[in-house]
């Protein structure tokens, strides 16, 4: 893998992990455009590296929130922090089920399926448009909301459906405050990312050849820095009801991807 390609893919991952435009879909499009010829093991390792970078950027941005949650948990009381942690656990259940029992079926949707990516980006556009039109509230994420949002997160494992877009949109359409929806969306994915990384590392499927350390490192740094910027920016955009712009973007890119897959 070339270092420049790794940096480009890192920036794509960092930006699109938080912006509601589908990181998996854009990575598939990016690899197709750059002509990614990585062997499966190397490609999987690079994906793990990029996901670790974006998870780390989330921790940095929400470090105060995470510290408050952890501090509250160790009080061993039914406080806000304990309730929030329970909501995070509930939101993880659907994705964990899909990841454990349908991994092979899910992986079959990747690998350059541009037509699916295009269709799912259009679905993301529709979700974002309706979420942006929702009324402002001050409602928190409830336990039942958390599980429903978790189902959206599981569906967003398909390439082309934005995880942040699907989870934030679902929360907002359920009547949750937009800022609280964005905070919950970003925090709920951190345990899943680290769980997926641990699973991949201990599965024995990763190959550490040492030949692309510079490219891997460059991709990691690019994804981390882009992730910091995108995460902070996205919170402000959701608060100001600017999701329609991303809906238009997803619609355009989705139509282009569909057209490319049909006529290429």
C-alpha positions in Angstrom: 0.0 0.0 0.0 1.3 3.4 -1.0 1.7 6.0 1.8 -0.3 8.6 0.0 -3.1 6.2 -0.6 -3.0 5.3 3.1 -3.3 9.0 4.1 -6.2 9.6 1.7 -8.1 6.6 3.1 -7.2 7.7 6.6 -8.7 11.1 6.0 -11.8 9.5 4.4 -12.2 7.2 7.4 -11.7 10.0 10.0 -14.1 12.4 8.3 -16.8 10.0 7.4 -16.8 8.0 10.7 -18.5 11.1 12.3 -20.0 13.0 9.4 -23.3 11.3 8.4 -22.1 10.1 5.0 -21.0 6.4 5.7 -17.4 5.7 6.4 -17.7 2.1 5.1 -19.3 3.2 1.9 -16.8 5.9 1.3 -13.9 3.6 2.0 -15.3 1.1 -0.6 -15.6 4.0 -3.1 -12.1 5.2 -2.2 -10.5 1.8 -2.6 -12.3 1.4 -6.0 -11.1 4.8 -7.2 -7.5 4.2 -5.9 -7.4 0.7 -7.2 -6.7 -1.0 -3.9 -4.9 -4.2 -4.5 -4.2 -5.1 -0.9 -4.3 -8.8 0.1 -7.3 -9.5 2.4 -5.1 -9.8 5.5 -3.3 -6.5 4.9 -6.6 -4.7 4.1 -8.2 -6.0 7.3 -5.2 -4.8 9.3 -5.4 -1.4 7.8 -9.1 -1.2 8.5 -8.4 -2.1 12.2 -5.8 0.6 12.4 -8.1 3.2 11.0 -11.0 2.2 13.3 -8.6 2.4 16.3 -7.6 5.9 15.3 -11.2 7.1 15.1 -12.1 5.5 18.4 -9.2 7.2 20.0 -10.3 10.6 18.6 -13.8 10.0 20.1 -12.2 9.4 23.5 -10.2 12.6 23.2 -13.2 14.7 22.2 -15.5 13.2 24.9 -12.8 12.6 27.6 -14.7 14.7 30.2 -18.0 12.8 29.5 -16.2 9.4 29.7 -14.5 10.4 32.9 -17.8 11.4 34.5 -19.4 8.2 33.4 -16.6 6.1 34.8 -16.5 8.0 38.0 -20.3 7.6 38.4 -20.1 3.9 37.8 -17.7 3.3 40.6 -20.2 4.9 43.0 -22.3 1.7 42.4 -25.5 3.7 42.6 -28.6 4.0 40.3 -27.4 7.4 39.2 -27.4 9.1 35.8 -24.0 7.6 34.9 -25.2 4.0 35.7 -28.3 4.6 33.6 -26.4 6.0 30.7 -24.0 3.0 30.8 -27.0 0.6 30.7 -28.3 2.5 27.7 -25.0 2.0 25.9 -25.1 -1.7 26.7 -28.6 -2.0 25.4 -27.7 -0.2 22.2 -24.8 -2.6 21.6 -26.9 -5.8 21.7 -28.3 -5.7 18.1 -24.8 -5.0 16.6 -23.2 -7.7 18.7 -25.8 -10.2 17.5 -25.2 -9.3 13.9 -21.4 -9.3 14.3 -21.3 -12.7 16.0 -23.9 -14.7 14.0 -24.0 -13.0 10.6 -20.4 -11.9 10.1 -19.9 -13.9 6.9 -23.2 -12.7 5.3 -22.2 -9.1 6.3 -18.7 -9.4 4.8 -20.3 -10.6 1.5 -21.7 -7.1 1.0 -18.3 -5.6 1.0 -15.5 -5.9 -1.6 -16.5 -3.3 -4.2 -20.3 -3.6 -4.2 -20.7 -0.1 -5.5 -24.4 -0.6 -6.5 -25.3 -1.5 -2.9 -23.2 1.4 -1.5 -25.1 3.8 -3.8 -28.5 2.6 -2.8 -27.7 2.7 0.9 -26.3 6.2 0.6 -29.7 7.3 -0.8 -31.4 5.6 2.2 -29.1 7.6 4.4 -30.1 10.8 2.6 -33.7 10.2 3.3 -33.1 9.6 7.0 -31.0 12.7 7.3 -33.6 14.9 5.6 -36.5 13.8 7.8 -34.3 14.1 11.0 -33.3 17.6 10.1 -37.0 18.6 9.9 -37.8 17.2 13.4 -38.8 19.6 16.1 -36.3 20.6 18.8 -36.8 19.0 22.2 -34.9 18.6 25.5 -35.6 14.8 25.8 -32.9 12.4 26.8 -32.3 9.0 25.3 -34.5 6.5 27.2 -33.8 2.7 27.7 -36.3 1.8 25.0 -34.9 4.5 22.7 -31.4 3.1 23.2 -32.4 -0.4 22.0 -34.1 1.0 18.9 -31.1 3.2 18.1 -29.0 0.1 18.5 -31.1 -1.6 15.8 -30.3 1.3 13.5 -26.6 0.9 14.4 -26.8 -2.8 13.4 -28.4 -2.0 10.1 -25.8 0.7 9.5 -23.1 -2.1 9.3 -24.1 -2.3 5.7 -21.8 -0.3 3.4 -23.4 2.9 2.4 -25.6 3.5 5.5 -24.0 6.1 7.7 -23.7 4.8 11.3 -23.7 8.3 12.8 -26.4 9.4 10.4 -28.7 6.4 11.1 -28.3 6.5 14.9 -28.6 10.3 15.2 -31.6 10.4 12.8 -33.3 7.6 14.7 -32.8 9.3 18.0 -34.1 12.6 16.7 -37.1 11.0 15.1 -37.8 9.4 18.4 -38.0 12.9 19.9 -34.5 13.0 21.5 -32.7 16.4 21.8 -30.3 16.7 18.8 -27.2 17.4 20.9 -27.9 14.6 23.2 -28.6 12.3 20.2 -25.2 13.2 18.7 -23.4 12.6 22.1 -25.1 9.2 22.5 -24.3 8.2 18.9 -20.6 8.9 19.2 -20.2 7.3 22.7 -22.2 4.2 21.9 -19.9 3.0 19.2 -16.6 3.2 21.2 -17.1 -0.1 23.1 -18.1 -1.8 19.8 -15.0 -0.6 18.0 -12.7 -1.8 20.7 -14.6 -5.1 20.9 -14.3 -5.6 17.1 -10.6 -4.7 17.2 -10.0 -7.2 20.0 -11.9 -9.9 18.1 -9.9 -9.3 14.9 -6.6 -9.3 16.8 -7.2 -12.5 18.7 -8.8 -14.3 15.7 -5.4 -14.8 14.1 -6.6 -13.3 10.8 -4.3 -10.3 11.0 -0.9 -10.4 9.4 1.8 -8.1 10.8 4.4 -8.2 8.0 6.1 -4.9 8.9 6.5 -4.0 5.3 3.9 -1.2 5.4 4.5 0.3 8.8 5.1 3.8 7.4 1.9 3.7 5.4 -0.1 2.2 8.3 1.3 4.9 10.6 0.5 7.7 8.2 -3.1 6.4 7.7 -3.5 6.2 11.5 -2.4 9.8 12.0 -4.5 11.1 9.2 -7.6 9.3 10.5 -7.0 10.5 14.1 -6.6 14.2 13.1 -9.5 14.1 10.7 -11.6 12.3 13.3 -10.9 15.0 15.9 -12.1 17.7 13.5 -15.1 15.8 12.2 -16.4 14.8 15.6 -16.2 18.3 17.0 -17.7 19.8 13.8 -20.5 17.3 13.6 -21.8 18.1 17.1 -22.1 21.7 16.1 -23.8 20.8 12.8 -26.4 18.7 14.4 -27.1 21.4 17.0 -27.7 23.9 14.2 -29.9 21.6 12.1 -27.5 21.4 9.1 -28.1 17.7 8.3 -30.0 18.5 5.1 -26.7 19.5 3.4 -25.4 16.0 4.1 -28.7 14.5 2.8 -28.1 16.3 -0.5 -24.5 15.1 -0.6 -25.4 11.5 0.1 -28.1 11.6 -2.5 -25.7 13.0 -5.2 -22.9 10.5 -4.3 -25.4 7.7 -4.1 -26.8 8.5 -7.6 -23.3 8.7 -9.0 -22.3 5.4 -7.5 -25.4 3.7 -8.8 -24.8 5.2 -12.3 -21.2 4.1 -12.2 -22.1 0.6 -11.2 -24.7 0.3 -14.0 -22.8 1.8 -16.9 -19.1 1.1 -15.9 
